Amino acid sequence: MRALPAGGRTCVLCAVLLAGLCVLADLRHAPWDAVALLAVLYAVCELLPGCPLVGAKVSAGPGAFFPVPLAAVFLLPPSAAALVAVPGALLGRVARRPRAVRRVWRAAELAIAVWVASYLRTALDGRSGAGPGHGTAGDFPYALLPAGVAILGFCVVLTVLDGGILVAAERLPVRAAWRGLFLRSLAPHCVHGLAGLMMAVLWRSPYGPVAALFVLLPMYLSCWVFARYQRERDAHQTTVRALVQAVDLKDRYTRGHSERVGRASAMMAAELGMDEGRREVLRFAGILHDVGKLGVPTRLLRKEGPLTPEERRVIELHPEYGEEMVRGIGFLGEARAAILHHHERMDGSGYPYGLTGEGIPEFARVVAVADAFDAMTSTRSYRRARPVEQAVAELRRCAGAQFDARMVAALVAGLAKEGWHPAVTADEDPPGERAAEPGRTPAHTGAHSGAPAEQDGPPPARPHIDVPSLVEQRGNVPSRAGWRGWRS
């Protein structure tokens, strides 16, 4: 608890107290045999992912297997249903530290959500739901309306609590903490809720609780398959992150540039109406667009002063190097074409192949705009950033000749919705050291930086850097990154 900020500690303690009230509010009429059986069943479901026979460290995520607690919502009164969720949530596997605090938080929020869902179901049903054999689950299909409201309440409570802990523990802005959280969780919660309703119906059927267990097998298998997919996706992310870190270490003047180009590319993809899968691949394309710099001699990337024509030709090989490096990575798909062609120009004067217009792959046209925009709006050690408005004006001026006008319009629309936070992309020198020295500027300008054509040529002399004002622009560094990801 000490590692949490004061707001995070308060949030966790309040949730624990509220969960305790929910559990202890009315246990006098609880059917203890059903409570014990469902609690043990849920605990087993949470412990199974860590079993070597099932697959070590493969899990659908903390507290992600909800059919059993939702079955308790349809079978038990509110306090008894909330109690069912606590042991499994406390025993389930937690991947990130501090594990004890995360387990307590997970148990508290799940108990509160289950209590609210059961209360809504009981109120709509107009009965006490005092135990198996009574209540809506035995009156299927009339149970669908109360069940739907209960599942919706369950999802809303978890969304509110999840966003609250992000605001309190990670100090995220309120708007960012809840953005898209409800919509992302609604579909899986509805699927698990229907499975819980099927369990409840079979539980009260002539076949009894044993029949209800058969619902869990396909649900658990589907969660296991999804967990394997998630694990593979995490491996993809790790691979991409390692490549980007290697580029950042080699080319210190553009540190953080790749991540921002990926973010801008994904923002543009959303405006272009691409589906979720293509957005993700396009984000990878933006992140990896400069991976070919690993094949360029470091002395050229860090050269201070203008490049010779021969040196420029060597650097202009980096798209081909990059495409060659990622050719065997299957999940990148269309991203490989973007890596190869993101320096092509609409008028055919780009490189490496001088493609024109629609002959340039769509992903490459997106990344070209995102690359140039971030290059102009990032403060680097050899020049200050342009304001966003000036960068957009320059992109519009170059639209049609250098950039695809449709991609520029998509970026402008995305910026209007989400905004942009310029950032420093190179290490600054202390004030007074290496101030404007002629000939001491790095060679990262012109065509290979992604900036518009007007930036080609010898770089300007390095200006004095106002360190305090630059630090204020570090919008890409979260204040408490260590607490990122309270829920998988």
PyMOL commands that set and color helices and strands:
alter all, ss='L'
color gray80, all
select helices_A, chain A and resi 6-24+32-50+67-75+78-91+99-125+136-139+144-170+174-178+181-203+209-250+252-254+257-271+276-288+291-295+298-301+309-315+318-326+330-332+335-341+357-359+362-377+388-398+405-418+447-449+453-455+467-471+481-483
alter helices_A, ss='H'
color red, helices_A
deselect
rebuild
show_as cartoon
